Amino acid sequence: MYNQPAVVQTAPKEAIYKMDPAMVQSLHNMKQQIHGLCQEHMNRPVRVQTIHGQTFEGHIVHIDAVIMYLKPMQGHVRSFFNPIGAFGQQAAFNNIILPLVLYELLVISLL
C-alpha cells in the first residue's frame, strides 16, 4: 500500500509462546458461557468488574463473539468534553458505549 516497506519472505520463526490446548478449550467454554448470559440479560442494568479491577454500571446493549457493549448509566459515564459547544449548553457527551472484552470480565451482577 502507500509507503509500506516491501515484504521479504523469510523462513517461519520459532514460536516463543503457544497456549496449552486445554487452556484454549477452557477459555472457549468460558467465553461461550458469558456470551449466553449476556444475551439472556440484554438491555438490563448490570455492574461489571474486569480482571483489572475496573467496575462499570450500565445496560448491555450488544454482544458479539468477543466483546460486550455496555451503555453506562446516567452519572457513571466517562464524558468527553465538546470544546465547540455553545456557552451555557451541556458540553459533555454521554451517549457512550463501552466495549468490554469477554475474557477480561470477572463479575457481572444484575442491579
Secondary structure as UniProt FT lines:
FT   TURN            2..3
FT   HELIX           21..40
FT   TURN            41..43
FT   STRAND          45..50
FT   TURN            51..52
FT   STRAND          55..63
FT   STRAND          67..72
FT   TURN            74..75
FT   STRAND          80..81
FT   TURN            83..84
FT   TURN            87..88
FT   STRAND          92..93
FT   STRAND          98..101
FT   HELIX           102..104
FT   STRAND          105..110
//
